[in-house]
Amino acid sequence: MEQDPTETPRGELQIRQLAMPGDTNPAGDIFGGWVMAQMDAAGGIAASAVARGRVVTVAASSMVFIQPVKVGDVVCVYTDLTRIGRTSVTFDIAAWVLRRGNGQRIKVTQAEFTFVAVDEGGRPRPVPRD
């Protein structure tokens, strides 16, 4: 999949993380699961702010891995709110990297994540609408 050179990140930068050698697969690229965990954490931060409290991840869909992440890349995860439901919030989340040595920004993966607001007992609760 070729990236549109005019495309820029949408939404809010939530996380910047350095990709380290301990997170690589046998081919030397960063594990997709590690990248997905960064995206989930970033979405959780954003969803918790919207829901004003605890949230849990209920779905990650439309996950597309576009480019590999390399050791030394700075992974930047952006969240873009797309929907607020009665008890849930949905974000388009994209991971971009700043490639070591050349400063080039490259989109590496994207997905849609949905989170549900929960109370102290773990039961769904309404998302505030003010």
C-alpha positions as CSV (number, residue, x, y, z in Angstrom):
1,M,0.0,0.0,0.0
2,E,1.5,3.3,-1.1
3,Q,1.2,6.3,1.1
4,D,-0.1,9.6,-0.2
5,P,2.8,12.0,0.2
6,T,0.4,14.8,1.1
7,E,-1.3,12.9,3.9
8,T,-0.7,14.1,7.4
9,P,-1.8,12.8,10.8
10,R,-5.4,13.5,11.8
11,G,-6.5,14.0,15.4
12,E,-4.5,14.5,18.5
13,L,-1.0,13.1,19.3
14,Q,-1.5,10.8,22.3
15,I,1.7,8.8,22.6
16,R,5.4,9.0,21.4
17,Q,7.4,5.8,22.0
18,L,10.8,4.7,20.8
19,A,10.8,1.2,19.1
20,M,13.4,-0.9,20.9
21,P,15.2,-4.2,19.9
22,G,13.4,-6.2,22.6
23,D,10.1,-5.6,20.7
24,T,11.3,-7.3,17.4
25,N,10.1,-10.4,15.6
26,P,12.5,-12.9,14.0
27,A,12.7,-10.7,10.8
28,G,14.0,-7.8,12.9
29,D,10.8,-5.7,12.5
30,I,8.8,-4.5,15.5
31,F,6.0,-6.9,16.4
32,G,2.6,-5.8,15.1
33,G,1.1,-6.7,18.5
34,W,3.5,-4.2,20.2
35,V,2.3,-1.5,17.8
36,M,-1.4,-2.4,18.4
37,A,-0.8,-2.2,22.2
38,Q,0.6,1.4,21.7
39,M,-2.6,2.2,19.7
40,D,-4.8,0.7,22.4
41,A,-3.1,2.6,25.1
42,A,-3.4,5.9,23.2
43,G,-7.0,5.3,22.5
44,G,-7.6,4.5,26.2
45,I,-6.1,7.8,27.2
46,A,-8.3,9.7,24.7
47,A,-11.4,7.7,25.6
48,S,-10.9,8.2,29.3
49,A,-10.8,11.9,28.8
50,V,-14.0,12.0,26.8
51,A,-15.8,9.6,29.1
52,R,-14.3,11.3,32.2
53,G,-13.4,8.1,33.8
54,R,-12.5,4.5,33.4
55,V,-13.0,2.8,30.0
56,V,-12.4,-0.6,28.5
57,T,-11.6,-1.6,25.0
58,V,-14.4,-3.6,23.4
59,A,-13.3,-3.6,19.7
60,A,-10.4,-3.0,17.4
61,S,-11.4,-3.3,13.8
62,S,-10.3,-2.5,10.3
63,M,-6.7,-2.9,11.4
64,V,-4.3,-2.3,8.4
65,F,-0.6,-2.7,8.6
66,I,0.9,-0.4,5.9
67,Q,4.6,-0.4,6.6
68,P,6.9,-2.1,9.1
69,V,8.2,-0.4,12.2
70,K,12.0,-0.5,12.6
71,V,14.2,-0.4,15.7
72,G,14.9,3.2,16.4
73,D,11.7,4.6,14.9
74,V,9.8,7.0,17.1
75,V,6.2,5.7,17.0
76,C,3.6,8.5,17.2
77,V,0.0,7.5,17.8
78,Y,-2.8,9.9,16.9
79,T,-6.5,9.6,17.9
80,D,-9.4,11.1,16.0
81,L,-12.8,10.9,17.7
82,T,-15.4,9.6,15.3
83,R,-18.4,8.7,17.4
84,I,-19.9,9.1,20.9
85,G,-22.6,6.6,21.8
86,R,-24.6,6.3,24.9
87,T,-21.9,4.3,26.7
88,S,-19.2,4.1,24.1
89,V,-16.7,6.2,22.2
90,T,-15.0,5.3,18.9
91,F,-11.8,6.6,17.5
92,D,-9.8,6.3,14.3
93,I,-6.3,5.6,15.5
94,A,-3.2,5.8,13.3
95,A,0.4,5.1,14.1
96,W,3.1,7.1,12.3
97,V,6.8,6.8,12.7
98,L,9.7,9.2,12.5
99,R,12.4,7.2,10.8
100,R,15.7,7.3,12.5
101,G,18.3,9.3,10.6
102,N,16.1,11.0,8.0
103,G,13.2,12.6,10.0
104,Q,10.7,11.2,7.4
105,R,7.2,10.8,8.8
106,I,5.5,7.6,7.6
107,K,2.1,6.1,8.4
108,V,2.5,2.5,9.4
109,T,-0.9,1.3,10.6
110,Q,-4.4,2.4,11.3
111,A,-7.5,1.0,12.9
112,E,-10.9,1.8,14.5
113,F,-11.1,1.3,18.3
114,T,-14.2,1.4,20.4
115,F,-14.2,1.8,24.2
116,V,-17.0,1.5,26.7
117,A,-17.2,3.7,29.8
118,V,-17.6,1.7,32.9
119,D,-18.3,2.4,36.6
120,E,-16.4,1.1,39.7
121,G,-18.1,-2.3,39.3
122,G,-17.1,-2.6,35.7
123,R,-20.7,-2.1,34.4
124,P,-21.3,0.2,31.4
125,R,-22.2,3.8,32.3
126,P,-23.3,6.7,30.2
127,V,-20.7,9.0,28.6
128,P,-21.2,12.6,29.7
129,R,-22.7,14.8,27.0
130,D,-22.2,18.4,28.2
